[in-house]
C-alpha cells in the first residue's frame, strides 16, 4: 500500500500487510531486508505493528514525499518485493500496471478528481 502525502504531512509511506509479518504487542522499530525486483537486498529500517486484533502484521517504510512515492513505483509495469525480518522472509508480493498507478497518484497529488 502506498499512501501520503496529506494536507498536514508531506511524507509518504510504503506499507506491507500480511499474516506472516511479526505482530508485536506495541509498535516498534525494526531492521528489515528489502529486495525489489532483481536488485541487491537492502538493510532498511521500518516500523512494525499489529492490525485487525492481531490477525495481521504491518511493516511501514517512510518515503521522502510525493516525489519519492512516484519514484518508488519506478518505470516498471510490474515489480516484486520481498521483505525479511531476522533472516526470515515474511512477505513476497508484486504489483502490475505500474503506469496506471503512477498516473493515478500524480492526478491525486495535483488535486485533480480521480475515478
C-alpha positions as CSV (number, residue, x, y, z in Angstrom):
1,X,0.0,0.0,0.0
2,X,1.3,3.4,-0.9
3,X,0.0,6.4,1.0
4,X,0.5,10.1,1.5
5,X,1.3,12.9,1.4
6,X,-1.6,14.7,3.0
7,X,-2.5,18.3,3.7
8,X,-0.9,18.1,7.1
9,X,2.1,15.9,6.2
10,X,4.4,16.0,3.2
11,X,5.8,12.5,3.7
12,X,4.7,9.2,2.1
13,X,4.6,5.6,3.3
14,X,5.1,2.2,1.7
15,X,3.2,-0.4,3.9
16,X,3.2,-4.2,3.6
17,X,0.4,-6.1,5.4
18,X,0.4,-9.9,6.0
19,X,-0.3,-12.8,8.3
20,X,3.4,-13.9,8.4
21,X,4.6,-10.4,9.3
22,X,5.5,-10.2,13.0
23,X,2.7,-8.9,15.2
24,X,4.2,-7.1,18.2
25,X,2.1,-6.1,21.2
26,X,3.1,-2.4,20.5
27,X,4.6,-0.6,17.5
28,X,8.4,-1.0,17.3
29,X,11.3,0.0,15.1
30,X,12.9,-2.9,13.3
31,X,15.6,-3.7,10.7
32,X,14.4,-5.5,7.6
33,X,15.9,-6.8,4.4
34,X,14.0,-5.4,1.4
35,X,14.5,-6.8,-2.1
36,X,13.0,-5.1,-5.1
37,X,12.9,-7.0,-8.4
38,X,16.3,-8.5,-9.1
39,X,18.2,-5.7,-7.2
40,X,20.6,-6.3,-4.3
41,X,18.8,-6.7,-1.0
42,X,19.0,-3.6,1.2
43,X,19.0,-3.3,5.0
44,X,16.2,-0.8,5.8
45,X,14.7,0.5,9.0
46,X,10.9,0.3,9.3
47,X,8.1,0.4,11.8
48,X,6.3,-2.9,12.7
49,X,2.9,-3.0,14.3
50,X,-0.2,-5.2,14.6
51,X,-3.6,-4.7,12.9
52,X,-7.0,-6.3,13.0
53,X,-6.9,-7.7,16.5
54,X,-3.7,-9.5,16.0
55,X,-4.6,-11.1,12.7
56,X,-2.2,-9.1,10.5
57,X,1.2,-7.6,10.9
58,X,2.3,-4.4,9.2
59,X,5.8,-3.2,8.1
60,X,5.9,0.5,7.2
61,X,8.7,2.3,5.3
62,X,8.9,6.1,5.4
63,X,9.5,7.7,2.0
64,X,10.7,11.3,1.5
65,X,7.5,12.7,0.0
66,X,5.4,12.7,-3.2
67,X,8.5,12.6,-5.5
68,X,9.8,9.6,-3.6
69,X,6.4,7.9,-3.7
70,X,6.3,8.2,-7.5
71,X,10.0,7.1,-7.8
72,X,9.2,4.1,-5.6
73,X,6.9,2.9,-8.4
74,X,9.8,3.2,-10.8
75,X,9.4,2.8,-14.6
76,X,8.4,-0.9,-14.4
77,X,4.9,-2.1,-15.3
78,X,5.5,-5.0,-12.8
79,X,7.6,-5.1,-9.7
80,X,8.3,-7.7,-7.0
81,X,9.1,-7.1,-3.3
82,X,10.4,-9.4,-0.7
83,X,10.8,-8.4,3.0
84,X,12.7,-10.4,5.6
85,X,13.0,-9.9,9.3
86,X,15.8,-11.5,11.2
87,X,16.6,-13.7,8.1
88,X,13.1,-15.0,7.7
89,X,11.0,-13.9,4.6
90,X,7.7,-12.5,6.0
91,X,6.1,-11.3,2.7
92,X,6.7,-11.7,-1.0
93,X,4.3,-9.6,-3.2
94,X,4.1,-7.8,-6.5
95,X,2.2,-5.2,-8.5
96,X,1.2,-4.9,-12.1
97,X,0.1,-1.9,-14.2
98,X,2.6,0.5,-12.7
99,X,1.8,3.2,-15.2
100,X,-1.8,3.3,-14.1
101,X,-0.7,3.6,-10.5
102,X,1.7,6.4,-11.3
103,X,-0.9,8.3,-13.4
104,X,-3.5,7.9,-10.6
105,X,-1.1,9.2,-7.9
106,X,0.1,12.1,-10.0
107,X,-3.6,13.2,-10.6
108,X,-4.4,12.7,-6.9
109,X,-1.4,14.7,-5.7
110,X,-2.2,17.5,-8.1
111,X,-5.6,17.8,-6.5
112,X,-7.5,16.5,-9.6
113,X,-10.5,14.3,-9.2
114,X,-9.8,10.6,-9.9
115,X,-12.1,7.8,-10.9
